[in-house]
Amino acid sequence: MKPYSPPYIPASEITPKDTFENRRAFLQKAGFGVAAGTIALLNHPVRAAETAVKSPIIQPVGAGKKIAQYKKTAFGAEEKLTSYEDVTTYNNFYEFGTDKSDPAKNAKLFKTQPWAVSIEGEVKKPKIISLEDIIKLAPLEERIYRMRCVEGWSMVIPWLGIPLAKLIQWAEPTGNAKFIEFITLNDKQQMPGQNLPVLDWPYVEGLRMDEAMHSLTMLAVGLYGEQLPNQNGAPLRLVVPWKYGFKGAKSIVKIRFTEKMPRTSWMKAGPREYGFYANVNPNVDHPRWTQSSEKRIGAGLFAGRIKTQMFNGYAEQVGQMYAGLDLQKNF
């Protein structure tokens, strides 16, 4: 069962709106939309996937630093963004604590360089691959996605990353690969939340192969034109915008291709509450709260709830993958 988190007022709900708008104007003038090219990313040393690979393209400049160049896309260009302050201070990252404000406080010293990811299982290229080499698989691009949490709140975030499909194509899955399992860092010294039996650590998530190959599915290394902050899953996290937020595995160190459906962390912790698919579905309530509406973080203390859309509004792009599947049973 997910522990209760006390109420928390996001930063933008006490910060004047003009302050946020001025910051957005500054970011736009600073040239955060330049063409795709080389990048300077991420920070500090850590042991990952049991073998750390230092990457010269990743400079020790610190989380939150500007990413040199990336390509803007049309994804979500019409959306009103959630403020950087809210995106980086209102987080679910139980490895650093269960309160929404804990990750920003407790992840400050988390070390994310060097970093590597172990590619395992049903692939022709089982290998430990550096973060640098993952980034080289495709041009870095920005996509603005609506993100919906199972607890009933939502955000709109400009992610920076590459399509997960590029890594999958590089790895060359065998015909037995039907699912992909994502395993995150297990380090109790750096991640104080792992000293509590909230979940069976390390955190594990998974996708069906067609979900992982979908063009909307990303491996993110940044947001808001900057390197991914520690509290948001640095240096590498999964982003699947039509699913509830807990599917977005953070600080990934292993990607395993499997024939059988992985048993994920929240499935083990609460199988009645958290299914494998975790598709945003306003017609299937969580046992403890409705999923038919949501609260947009940063909208203001007196803003009403908004209606939740099927597949978080991405039904046209992803709905066909679930044709014939009972989405009440396969939640």
C-alpha positions in Angstrom: 0.0 0.0 0.0 1.3 3.5 -0.8 2.0 5.5 2.4 0.0 8.7 3.0 1.8 11.9 2.1 0.8 15.0 3.9 -0.6 17.9 1.9 2.0 20.0 0.0 1.6 23.4 -1.6 3.6 23.6 -4.9 5.9 26.5 -5.4 4.0 28.2 -8.2 0.9 28.5 -6.0 2.7 30.9 -3.7 5.0 32.4 -6.3 3.6 35.4 -8.3 2.6 34.5 -11.8 4.6 37.3 -13.4 7.8 35.9 -11.8 7.3 32.6 -13.6 6.3 34.3 -16.9 9.5 36.5 -16.8 11.6 33.3 -16.3 10.0 31.7 -19.3 10.7 34.7 -21.5 14.3 34.7 -20.4 14.7 31.0 -21.3 13.3 31.6 -24.8 15.7 34.5 -25.3 18.6 32.4 -24.1 18.4 30.2 -27.2 17.1 26.9 -25.7 15.7 25.9 -29.1 18.8 25.6 -31.2 19.3 22.8 -33.8 20.3 19.3 -33.0 24.0 18.6 -32.4 26.5 17.8 -29.8 25.6 18.0 -26.1 27.1 18.5 -22.7 25.3 16.5 -20.0 25.1 15.4 -16.4 27.4 15.2 -13.5 29.5 13.5 -10.8 30.7 9.9 -10.4 28.6 6.8 -9.5 28.8 3.1 -9.9 26.0 1.9 -12.2 25.2 -1.5 -13.7 28.1 -2.8 -11.6 30.6 -1.3 -14.1 30.9 2.4 -14.5 31.9 3.8 -17.9 33.2 7.4 -17.8 32.0 9.3 -20.8 34.0 12.3 -22.1 30.9 13.9 -23.7 29.3 14.1 -20.2 30.8 17.1 -18.4 30.8 17.5 -14.6 28.7 20.7 -14.7 25.9 19.6 -12.4 22.2 18.8 -12.7 20.1 21.8 -13.8 22.8 23.1 -16.2 21.9 24.1 -19.7 22.0 21.4 -22.4 24.0 22.8 -25.3 21.9 21.8 -28.3 18.8 19.9 -29.1 15.9 19.7 -31.6 12.5 21.1 -30.8 9.5 19.0 -32.0 5.8 19.7 -32.4 4.8 17.4 -29.6 2.7 19.4 -27.1 3.6 22.8 -28.5 0.1 24.1 -27.7 0.2 23.1 -24.0 0.7 25.4 -21.1 3.8 24.2 -19.3 3.9 23.5 -15.6 6.6 25.7 -14.0 10.2 24.5 -13.6 9.9 25.1 -9.9 6.9 22.8 -9.5 8.3 20.1 -11.8 11.5 20.0 -9.7 10.0 20.3 -6.2 6.8 18.2 -6.3 8.0 14.6 -7.1 7.4 11.0 -6.5 10.8 9.3 -6.1 10.5 7.0 -3.1 14.2 6.2 -3.2 14.6 9.6 -1.7 11.5 9.7 0.5 7.8 9.4 0.3 6.8 13.0 0.8 6.5 15.1 -2.4 9.2 17.5 -1.2 11.7 14.8 -0.1 13.4 14.1 -3.4 14.5 17.7 -4.0 15.9 17.8 -0.5 17.5 14.4 -0.3 18.9 13.9 -3.8 21.2 16.9 -3.8 24.4 14.9 -3.4 23.3 12.0 -5.6 26.2 11.1 -8.0 25.3 10.5 -11.6 28.6 10.3 -13.4 30.1 8.1 -14.6 26.9 6.1 -15.5 26.2 3.0 -17.6 23.3 0.8 -18.4 23.5 -3.0 -18.7 21.5 -4.4 -21.7 20.5 -7.9 -20.9 18.3 -10.9 -21.8 16.9 -11.7 -25.2 19.1 -9.5 -27.3 21.9 -10.1 -29.8 24.0 -7.3 -28.2 24.1 -7.9 -24.4 26.4 -5.2 -23.3 27.1 -2.5 -20.7 26.7 0.7 -22.6 27.7 4.2 -21.4 25.2 7.1 -21.1 27.3 8.8 -23.8 26.7 6.0 -26.2 23.0 5.9 -25.5 22.7 9.6 -26.2 24.6 9.1 -29.5 21.9 6.7 -30.8 19.7 9.6 -31.9 19.5 13.4 -32.0 18.5 14.8 -28.7 15.0 16.4 -28.9 12.4 18.1 -26.8 8.9 16.8 -26.5 6.2 18.4 -24.3 4.0 15.7 -22.7 1.1 15.8 -20.4 1.9 13.6 -17.4 -0.7 12.1 -15.1 0.0 10.6 -11.6 -2.1 7.8 -10.2 -2.8 10.0 -7.1 -4.8 12.4 -9.2 -2.5 15.2 -10.1 -0.9 16.1 -13.4 1.8 18.3 -15.0 2.9 19.4 -18.5 6.6 18.9 -18.9 9.1 19.6 -21.7 11.3 16.5 -21.7 14.6 16.2 -23.5 15.7 12.7 -24.7 15.7 10.1 -27.4 13.1 7.6 -28.6 13.5 4.3 -26.6 13.0 2.5 -30.0 16.5 3.7 -31.0 18.1 1.8 -28.1 15.9 -1.3 -28.8 16.9 -1.3 -32.5 20.6 -1.0 -31.5 20.3 -3.9 -29.1 18.7 -6.2 -31.7 16.1 -8.2 -29.6 15.6 -11.8 -30.4 12.3 -13.3 -31.4 11.7 -14.3 -27.8 11.7 -10.7 -26.5 8.1 -9.8 -25.7 8.6 -7.4 -22.8 11.3 -5.0 -21.5 12.1 -4.8 -17.8 13.7 -1.6 -16.4 15.7 -1.9 -13.2 16.9 1.2 -11.3 19.8 1.9 -9.1 19.9 0.2 -5.7 22.2 2.2 -3.4 21.0 2.7 0.2 23.9 5.0 1.0 22.9 7.5 -1.7 19.2 6.8 -1.6 18.0 7.0 2.0 14.4 6.0 1.1 15.7 2.5 0.2 16.4 2.0 3.9 12.7 1.8 4.4 10.6 -1.3 3.4 8.2 0.8 1.3 8.9 -1.3 -1.8 11.0 -4.4 -2.7 14.1 -2.6 -3.9 15.5 -2.0 -6.5 12.6 -0.4 -8.3 11.4 -2.5 -11.3 9.1 -1.5 -14.1 8.2 -2.9 -17.5 6.6 -2.4 -20.9 5.2 -4.7 -23.6 7.5 -4.6 -26.6 5.1 -2.7 -28.9 4.7 -0.1 -26.1 8.4 0.3 -25.8 8.8 0.7 -29.5 6.1 3.3 -29.8 7.3 6.7 -31.1 5.9 8.5 -27.9 8.1 6.4 -25.5 11.3 8.2 -24.5 14.5 7.8 -22.6 14.8 11.3 -21.0 18.1 13.0 -20.0 16.7 16.5 -19.4 13.8 18.8 -19.0 13.2 22.5 -19.6 16.3 22.8 -21.7 18.5 21.6 -18.8 20.1 18.4 -17.5 17.7 16.2 -15.7 17.7 17.1 -12.0 18.5 14.3 -9.5 15.0 14.4 -8.1 13.4 13.9 -11.5 15.3 10.7 -12.2 18.8 11.7 -13.3 20.6 10.8 -15.3 18.3 8.5 -17.4 14.6 7.9 -16.9 11.7 6.4 -18.8 8.8 8.6 -20.1 5.6 7.0 -21.3 3.0 9.8 -21.4 -0.2 7.7 -21.8 0.5 5.8 -18.6 0.4 6.8 -15.0 3.6 8.3 -13.7 4.8 5.3 -11.7 5.7 3.6 -15.0 8.5 6.1 -15.5 11.4 4.3 -14.0 14.1 6.7 -12.8 17.9 6.3 -12.6 17.9 3.2 -14.8 20.9 0.9 -14.6 19.6 -2.2 -16.3 17.3 -2.8 -19.3 16.4 -6.5 -19.7 14.5 -8.0 -22.6 12.3 -10.9 -21.5 9.8 -13.4 -22.9 7.5 -13.2 -19.8 5.8 -10.2 -18.4 7.9 -8.6 -15.6 6.5 -8.5 -12.1 6.9 -4.8 -11.4 7.5 -3.1 -8.0 4.0 -1.7 -7.5 2.4 -4.9 -8.8 4.2 -6.7 -6.0 3.4 -4.1 -3.4 -0.3 -3.7 -4.2 -1.7 -5.9 -7.0 -5.2 -4.8 -6.4 -4.2 -1.1 -6.9 -1.4 -1.2 -9.5 -1.5 -3.3 -12.7 1.1 -3.9 -15.3 -0.4 -1.7 -18.0 -1.2 1.4 -15.9 -2.8 3.1 -18.8 -4.5 6.4 -17.9 -8.2 5.4 -17.8 -10.9 7.6 -16.3 -13.3 4.7 -16.3 -11.2 2.5 -13.9 -10.9 4.0 -10.4 -8.1 3.3 -8.0 -9.6 1.5 -5.0 -9.0 4.6 -2.9 -9.8 7.5 -5.2 -11.4 8.4 -8.5 -9.4 8.6 -11.8 -12.1 10.5 -13.7 -10.6 13.9 -12.9 -7.2 15.4 -12.0 -5.6 18.5 -10.4 -3.2 20.3 -12.6 -0.2 21.3 -10.5 0.5 25.0 -10.6 -3.0 26.0 -11.7 -3.6 27.8 -8.4 -5.2 27.0 -5.0 -8.7 27.7 -6.2 -8.5 26.1 -9.7 -11.0 23.3 -10.2 -10.2 19.8 -11.3 -10.2 18.9 -14.9 -11.6 15.8 -16.7 -9.1 13.0 -17.3 -8.8 11.9 -20.9 -8.5 8.3 -22.0 -4.8 7.4 -22.4 -4.1 10.8 -21.0 -5.3 12.4 -24.3 -3.0 10.2 -26.5 -5.8 7.7 -27.6 -5.4 8.5 -31.3 -1.7 7.6 -31.2 -1.8 4.6 -28.9 -5.4 3.2 -28.6 -4.9 0.7 -31.4 -2.3 -1.2 -29.4 -5.0 -2.3 -26.9 -7.8 -3.2 -29.4 -9.6 -6.3 -28.0 -7.9 -6.0 -24.6 -10.2 -5.8 -21.5 -8.9 -2.6 -20.0 -11.0 -3.1 -16.8 -9.2 -6.4 -16.1 -5.9 -5.4 -17.6 -5.5 -2.1 -15.7 
